[in-house]
Amino acid sequence: MEITFGAKGADITDRFRAYAEEKLAKVTQLLPRATALDVKLTRHADAHSAIAGGRVEITVHGPGSIIRAESDGPDKYMAFDSAYHRIMERARRAHDKRHDHSARKRTPLREAAANGFEQVAITPADPAVVEAVATGSVPTIEPDREQEHEWSPVVIREKRFPAKRMGVREAVDQMELVGHPFYLFVDEASGECAVVYRRKGWSYGVISLDEEQAESAASAERAAS
């Protein structure tokens, strides 16, 4: 796979090129069908920028899909390492997903029935039981309608993860690593739950809860009533 380097306001040295090519070889192992890989180095034009150094963008082109990650850093090597780890995480997910789908081979119904459903982990019912149910010899139990939940088109899925204490910057890196628009964490500075989220452009936001303000508002409501 061809690796192309580009730069804007910065120089691609032979040392940096060799460093990047050595690491990106692992990406080609995970994504053998990838056709091209681009590395772009951009130097921050604003000397008073909050983040000195530059930005590295890594893009992997494949058949029908593109994997991309970018990161800022105080120097091009740290920026590259951060973007590289994000690319590797997404490449591993794509690799595992592809192998998971390839391992699931569909078995025709006729073939599964002929083999007693051995390959699909289904145990066929005893023909005598099927006949007894069909003729009414075996009583069937009607479902309790009162216990049935009311149908709703809204599906709420619940997930629980172990609480992790980290700073805001680390939470942003974790969010970009998993590719989600938000990330829930425990702020190590305050010890409270908070959420970082991606805004328009390349800016981020943080949402946290203030229990003292909530108690004050509740007290004000009780006093007003």
C-alpha positions as CSV (number, residue, x, y, z in Angstrom):
1,M,0.0,0.0,0.0
2,E,1.4,3.4,-1.0
3,I,1.9,5.9,1.8
4,T,1.8,9.6,0.7
5,F,3.1,12.4,2.8
6,G,2.0,16.0,2.6
7,A,2.8,19.2,4.5
8,K,1.4,22.7,5.0
9,G,3.8,25.2,6.5
10,A,6.1,22.4,7.7
11,D,8.8,20.1,6.4
12,I,8.7,16.3,6.2
13,T,12.1,15.1,7.3
14,D,13.5,11.7,6.4
15,R,13.5,10.8,10.1
16,F,9.8,11.6,10.5
17,R,9.0,9.7,7.2
18,A,10.8,6.6,8.4
19,Y,9.2,6.9,11.9
20,A,5.7,7.1,10.4
21,E,6.2,4.4,7.8
22,E,7.5,1.9,10.4
23,K,4.4,2.4,12.6
24,L,1.9,2.6,9.8
25,A,3.0,-0.9,8.6
26,K,0.8,-2.3,11.4
27,V,-2.2,-0.6,9.8
28,T,-1.5,-2.3,6.5
29,Q,-1.5,-5.7,8.3
30,L,-4.9,-5.0,9.8
31,L,-6.4,-3.6,6.6
32,P,-4.8,-5.6,3.7
33,R,-7.4,-4.3,1.2
34,A,-6.6,-0.7,1.8
35,T,-5.5,1.1,-1.3
36,A,-3.7,4.2,-0.1
37,L,-2.7,5.9,3.1
38,D,-2.2,9.7,3.4
39,V,-0.3,11.5,6.2
40,K,-0.6,15.3,6.3
41,L,1.4,17.5,8.6
42,T,0.1,21.1,9.2
43,R,2.0,23.7,11.3
44,H,-0.1,26.0,13.4
45,A,-0.1,29.4,11.7
46,D,-1.1,31.3,14.9
47,A,1.9,31.7,17.1
48,H,-0.4,32.5,20.0
49,S,-2.4,29.3,19.6
50,A,-3.4,27.5,22.8
51,I,-1.8,24.4,21.3
52,A,1.7,25.0,20.0
53,G,3.3,22.7,17.4
54,G,1.1,21.2,14.7
55,R,-1.5,18.8,13.5
56,V,-1.2,15.4,11.9
57,E,-4.0,13.9,9.8
58,I,-3.9,10.2,8.8
59,T,-6.4,8.9,6.2
60,V,-6.7,5.3,5.1
61,H,-8.5,4.7,1.8
62,G,-10.1,1.4,1.2
63,P,-12.7,-0.2,-1.1
64,G,-15.9,1.7,-0.2
65,S,-14.7,3.1,3.1
66,I,-12.3,5.7,4.5
67,I,-10.8,5.7,8.0
68,R,-9.5,9.1,9.2
69,A,-8.0,10.5,12.4
70,E,-6.2,13.7,13.3
71,S,-4.6,15.1,16.4
72,D,-2.7,18.2,17.6
73,G,0.5,18.1,19.6
74,P,3.4,20.3,20.8
75,D,5.5,18.6,18.1
76,K,4.9,16.5,15.0
77,Y,5.9,13.2,16.7
78,M,3.5,13.5,19.6
79,A,0.7,14.7,17.2
80,F,1.4,11.7,14.9
81,D,1.4,9.2,17.8
82,S,-2.0,10.4,19.0
83,A,-3.5,10.3,15.5
84,Y,-1.9,6.9,14.9
85,H,-3.4,5.3,18.1
86,R,-6.9,6.5,17.0
87,I,-6.3,5.0,13.5
88,M,-5.1,1.7,15.0
89,E,-8.2,1.5,17.2
90,R,-10.6,2.0,14.3
91,A,-8.6,-0.3,12.1
92,R,-8.8,-3.0,14.7
93,R,-12.6,-2.6,14.9
94,A,-12.9,-2.8,11.1
95,H,-10.6,-5.9,11.1
96,D,-12.6,-7.6,13.8
97,K,-15.9,-6.8,12.2
98,R,-14.8,-8.1,8.8
99,H,-13.6,-11.4,10.3
100,D,-16.7,-11.7,12.4
101,H,-18.9,-11.4,9.4
102,S,-16.8,-13.8,7.3
103,A,-17.0,-16.4,10.1
104,R,-20.8,-16.4,10.0
105,K,-21.5,-18.6,7.1
106,R,-25.2,-19.0,6.2
107,T,-26.5,-22.6,6.1
108,P,-29.4,-23.4,3.8
109,L,-32.5,-24.5,5.5
110,R,-32.7,-27.8,3.6
111,E,-29.1,-28.6,4.5
112,A,-29.7,-27.7,8.2
113,A,-32.8,-29.8,8.4
114,A,-31.0,-32.8,6.7
115,N,-28.3,-32.6,9.4
116,G,-30.6,-32.2,12.3
117,F,-29.8,-28.5,12.7
118,E,-26.4,-29.5,14.1
119,Q,-24.6,-26.5,12.6
120,V,-27.1,-23.8,13.8
121,A,-27.5,-24.7,17.4
122,I,-31.2,-25.4,17.1
123,T,-32.8,-28.4,18.7
124,P,-35.9,-29.6,16.7
125,A,-39.0,-30.4,18.6
126,D,-40.1,-34.0,19.0
127,P,-42.7,-34.9,16.3
128,A,-44.9,-36.5,18.9
129,V,-45.0,-33.2,20.9
130,V,-45.8,-31.2,17.7
131,E,-48.6,-33.6,16.9
132,A,-50.0,-33.4,20.5
133,V,-50.0,-29.6,20.4
134,A,-51.6,-29.5,17.0
135,T,-54.4,-31.9,18.1
136,G,-55.0,-30.2,21.4
137,S,-53.9,-33.1,23.5
138,V,-51.4,-30.9,25.2
139,P,-53.0,-27.7,26.7
140,T,-51.4,-24.5,25.7
141,I,-51.1,-21.5,28.0
142,E,-52.5,-18.2,26.8
143,P,-50.3,-15.2,27.6
144,D,-51.5,-12.8,30.3
145,R,-52.5,-9.7,28.5
146,E,-52.5,-7.6,31.7
147,Q,-48.8,-8.3,32.1
148,E,-47.8,-7.4,28.6
149,H,-46.0,-4.1,28.2
150,E,-47.6,-1.4,26.1
151,W,-46.0,-1.3,22.8
152,S,-43.9,1.8,22.0
153,P,-41.8,2.7,19.0
154,V,-39.2,4.2,21.3
155,V,-36.5,1.8,22.2
156,I,-34.3,2.7,25.2
157,R,-31.1,0.7,25.6
158,E,-29.3,0.8,28.9
159,K,-25.5,0.2,29.3
160,R,-23.3,0.4,32.4
161,F,-19.6,1.0,32.3
162,P,-17.0,1.2,35.0
163,A,-16.5,4.8,36.2
164,K,-13.2,6.2,35.0
165,R,-11.5,9.3,36.6
166,M,-9.7,11.5,34.1
167,G,-9.1,15.0,33.0
168,V,-11.1,16.8,30.3
169,R,-8.4,16.6,27.7
170,E,-8.0,12.8,28.2
171,A,-11.8,12.5,28.0
172,V,-11.7,14.3,24.6
173,D,-9.0,11.9,23.4
174,Q,-11.1,8.9,24.5
175,M,-14.1,10.3,22.7
176,E,-12.2,10.6,19.5
177,L,-10.7,7.2,20.0
178,V,-14.1,5.4,20.1
179,G,-15.5,7.7,17.4
180,H,-18.5,8.8,19.4
181,P,-19.9,12.4,19.5
182,F,-19.8,12.4,23.3
183,Y,-18.1,10.7,26.2
184,L,-19.2,10.3,29.9
185,F,-16.5,10.3,32.6
186,V,-15.7,11.2,36.2
187,D,-13.8,14.5,36.3
188,E,-10.7,13.9,38.4
189,A,-10.6,17.6,39.4
190,S,-14.1,17.8,40.9
191,G,-14.9,14.1,41.4
192,E,-18.3,14.6,39.6
193,C,-19.7,13.1,36.5
194,A,-19.3,15.1,33.3
195,V,-19.8,14.8,29.6
196,V,-17.6,16.1,26.8
197,Y,-19.1,16.5,23.4
198,R,-18.1,17.5,19.9
199,R,-19.3,20.9,18.6
200,K,-19.2,22.4,15.2
201,G,-15.8,22.8,13.7
202,W,-13.0,21.5,15.9
203,S,-14.3,22.8,19.2
204,Y,-15.5,20.7,22.2
205,G,-17.9,21.3,25.1
206,V,-18.2,20.0,28.7
207,I,-21.4,19.4,30.6
208,S,-21.5,18.8,34.3
209,L,-24.1,18.8,37.1
210,D,-24.2,21.1,40.1
211,E,-26.0,19.6,43.0
212,E,-25.8,22.8,45.1
213,Q,-27.6,24.8,42.4
214,A,-30.3,22.0,42.1
215,E,-30.9,22.1,45.9
216,S,-31.0,25.9,45.9
217,A,-33.6,25.8,43.1
218,A,-35.7,23.2,44.9
219,S,-35.6,25.3,48.1
220,A,-36.7,28.4,46.2
221,E,-39.6,26.4,44.6
222,R,-40.7,25.2,48.1
223,A,-40.5,28.7,49.5
224,A,-42.5,30.1,46.7
225,S,-45.3,27.5,47.1
